[in-house]
């Protein structure tokens, strides 16, 4: 079947995602850009065959026919593992498949701030948020954290994922990986019982609603270190998103809780390397110092950015600082960095070494 060939081609060309839909040539995201990888368009009949092959079991087919959208992991022998989403578009099935690497990479290999990540790995309680749009490297970063803890510390790690991506073997730690729909019904249900499982580290795949956030806060207050992801672009937006999960009359209480449990926020964006050899992350790192905790508690989140800008001593770095560093190290094109910056004007000032408070 051609899907097997497309998976092999995808892996060979280091593509992150494969896109399949009817009457369209297969495309893949290669180093951030969507390209045609096979000029032969997919017929309606072939798309149906591909969908049937990937869904496999009758249980999955029933779920897909009921919900018209399904996430799962597909293992292609000799090629790799893929996180597959089958969905309906214009009445016909379509597929997006993401290549899931079989082995984790170190912080250094991922070009992440190693010292800061290791410091967070040593935390015994609280909340760490890894943020960024889809395909920004969040899963790889967290997998590296889990692998580092697993190799260096004696912990019980519980992951709750939808679906399970990276697979881990127990080293110094013991790891239990739970998958939504197979091992547990929902994130809130899993979190309700996880404190009875004596976890040291809890990883929740993604937080999207008040129920999950409420259960997550409870887990941290009972003494676990919780890591989760948000589809947000920076620290300030993430804080606003958490608070706005809850009704307005609870906002002060949530700010107080967040100021007490939050350890940090790391936001990621992947950029094409200047040499064309893959992508490299730009990142914003916020470490919750007593001052930042106070600003969260008092609702003065707009003032946090200036402390991130000046917080290098604590391991903090803003996106514009990260982008400028990548440009000056000749790792990314200046135009690419300017394009993804939150503010082109502030990026230009930072590139020239001009601080806003100099005006």
N, C-alpha and C positions, 0 to 999 in steps of 0.2 A: 504493500500500500504506500502511496506517495507521502503520506504523513510521516512515515518512518524516515524517508529520504530528506524531508524538510527538517525534521528534528536534527538529523545528522549534519545537514548543511548549516543549520542555525548554530550548533555547537562549534563547528569548524570555523565559522566566521565570527565567533565570539559575540553573537547577538544576544540581547537580553530578553526580547519578546518576539513571538511569532504571531502574525495576524492573518486569519483565514475567514473569508466570507464568499458567498456565491457570486459568480460572474466577475470575479476580481482575481488578479494575479496575487499569489502569496507574497506577503511583505514581512520584513523583520526589522526590529529596531537595533541598528548596529552603531555602537558608540554614540547613542542618543538620537540618531537620524533614522527615519523609517524609509527603507529601501525595498524595491522589488527584488526577490531572490530567485524567482522562477517565473518566466514570462507566460506560462500556460495558465489560463484562468481556471477557476474551480467551478465546475458545473453544479447544478442543484443536486443531481444524483450523487456526485462524488462527495459533496458536503454532507449529505445524509449518511454516506458510508463512513466518513471520517468521524462524524458525531457518534454513530453507533459503536465504532471501534473504541473511541476514547471513553465513552460512558461505561462500556463493558457490562457491568452487572445490571440485572433487572431492577434492583433497588435504586440505583442511580438514574436509570431511565425513567422510573416512576416519579422520582423527585424532580427531575428536569421537566417532565411533561406537566407536573403540577405547578412548579414555580417559574419555569421558563428561564432559569438562571441557576448555575451550579458551579461551585468551586471544589476542586479535588486535586490530588497529586497523582500524576501518571509516571510510571517507571518504564522506560524503554530500554530493554536489555542491551548492554554494550554501548549505549549512547548517553543516557543520563536520566535525571529526574526533572519533571516539569510540573509547575503549578498551573493547572488548566482551569480556565473559566469558559464554560459553554453557555451561550445566551441566545436569545431570539432578537433578530433585527429584521424589520419589514416582513415578519411572518416566517422567516427561515432561520435555521441555526447558524451561529457564527462562533468562532473560537479565538481566544487569546491565550497563548501558552508562554509562561516565563521559565527560563532555564534556572533550575536551583542547583547550585554547585554542591557536589557531594562532600567536599571538605571545606572547613572553615579556613579563613586566612587571618593572620595576625593583625594587630592594630597598625604595625609598621607597613605591612604589605598593602593595607587598605588606605594608607596615607592619612590616618586619623591621629589625633593628639594622644599619643601613647600614655604619657604620665597622667593625664586627666582621666582617661578611661580606666587605668589601673587603680587610681584613687577611688573612683566610683565603685569598682569591683570589690574594694575592701569595706564598703559600707555594710552595716549590719541591720539597718532599718531605714525607712523613709521611702521616697518616691523619686524615680528618675524617668524623665520623658525623652524619647528619641523621636524627632519630628522631621517632616519633610513630605513633599508630594510623592505620589506613586513612582516607584523606580528610582528613588534617590539614595538607596543603599542602607535603609534602616535595618532590614532583616540581616544583612551581612554584618553590620556593626554589632547588633545584639548577639548574633551567633558567635562573634569573636569574644564578646564579653562572657557568654556562657562557657565557651571553651577555655578561656583564661581562668575563670573561677574553678571549673572542673579540673584543670591541670594543677592548680596551685593551692586550693583551699578545700577543707573538709566541710562540705555543705550539703543540704538537701535542696535541690532545685526542682521546682514544679513549673512546667510550661503549659499554657493553655492557648492553643492555636487553631486557626481556621483557614486552611488545613495545616498540618505539620510540614514544615519545609526542611530545615536542616535536621539530620539525625545525629544523635550523640551517643557515644559509648562511655560508660562510667569510668572515671579515673580516680582522683582523690575524692570527688564528690559523687553523690548518687542523683541521677536525673530521672524524673518521671515526666513523660510528655503526653498530654491529653489533647485529643482532637474533638472539636465541636461536631456534633452529629453522630460520632462514633463512641466516644468515651464520656461525653457530657453534653447536655442540651443547650447551654448558653453560658456566656461569661459570668453573669451574675450568679447563676446556679453553682458554677464551678468555684467561684470566689466565696460563696456562702459556706462551702464545706472545706475549702482548702486549709483554713486555720486548724482544722482537726487533723491535718496530715503532717503537722510539724515542719512546715517549710522554712528555710532560711532565705531563699530567693524565689520570687514568683515572677514569671514573665507572662503578660497578657498580650496576645497578638495585636489588638488595636482597641482603642476606647472610643466609642461613638455616641454614647448616650448617658443619661443621668443614672440609670440603674447600675451600669457597669462602673461608673465613676464613684458612686456611693459605696459600692461593695469594695472597690479598690482602696478608697480612703480607710474603710474599716480594717482591711487587711494590714495596711501600714501601721495603724494605731495599735494593732495587736502584736507588733514587733517584727514583721517581715520586711525585707527590702524588695520593693516592687518596681519592675521595669515594664513600661508599656509604650506604645507608639501613638502618634497623632498625625493626621494628614493636614498639618498646619505648616506655615513657612518660616516662622521665627518664634522666639520666646514670648514676646508680648502678645502676639495673636493666640498662642497656645494658652496662656493664662486667661485671656478673655474667653476663649472657647470653653474652658473648664467651668468658669464661673457662670457662663450663660447656659450651661446644661441645666441649671437649677432655677426655680422661680425667683423673682426679684427679692421677696421677703427673706430668702435664705442666703443672699449674696454675702452679707457681712460674716455670717457663720462660716461659709465656704472659704472666704478669704483668710479667715483666722486659721482654719484647718490646714489650708494649703501652705500658709506661712510657717506652720509647725512641722509639716512632713516633707515638703519639697526639698530635694537635694540639688537638683540641677535640671537644665533643659539643653539638649544638644540637637541642633537643627542642621540638616544635611541637604545639599544639592550637588548633583553630579554634573561635571563639565567636561567637554571634549578636551583631551590633551593637545597641546600645540604640535607635538610630533606625530599625531594621528594614532598613537598607540593606546587606545582605550580611553577611559575617563578617569577623572580625579575629583575627590570631593572638596567643595568649599563648605565651610561650616561656621555656625555661630554657637558659641558655648557660653552658657550662663550658669554660674555657681551661686547658690543661695547663701549669701553672706548675711549677717545680722541686719545690715542696711537694706538689702533687697527683700528680706523677710518682712521688715517693717513697711516698705513700700507696697508689698502685696497686701499686707494686713490692712493698711490704710486706704487701699484702692487707688494708689498713685502709680499705676503701672506705666503710664507714659514717661515717668522719670527714670525707669529702669534702664533704658537704652544707654544713657550717658554713663551709667556705672558699668555696663558691659564694655563700652568703648574704652574705659579707663581701668578695667579690671584684670590686666595681664598678670599682675602679681598673684591673683587667685586662680589663674588658668582660664580666664575669660577672653573671648575674642569675638568681635562683631563680624557680620558677613562682609561688610566693605573692607575691613582689615584683612580678612582671609583672602578675598578676591585680589586685593592689591599685592599681597604677599605672593600669590600664585603667579601674577603677572610679572612681578619683579624677579622671580626665580625662573622666568622664561618657560613656565609649565603650561600656561594657557594664553590664548590670544586676548589682547586688551579689549577688543570689540565683543568677544564672547562674554567676558567678565562684566562689561558695562551692560550688556543686554539682560543679564539675570539679576543685576543688583537691585535692591529694594528702591534705591534712589540713585539715578544716574548722576545728579548734581553732587550728592555726597560722595559717591565713588570717585568722581573727578577731583574733588577737593582732597580726598584721602590719598589719591595717586600723586598729587602734587605736594603732599605733606602739609596741607593746610587744615587746621582744626576749626570746627565751627565757632568755638568760643574765642577765636582770634579776631572775630569781626566786632 
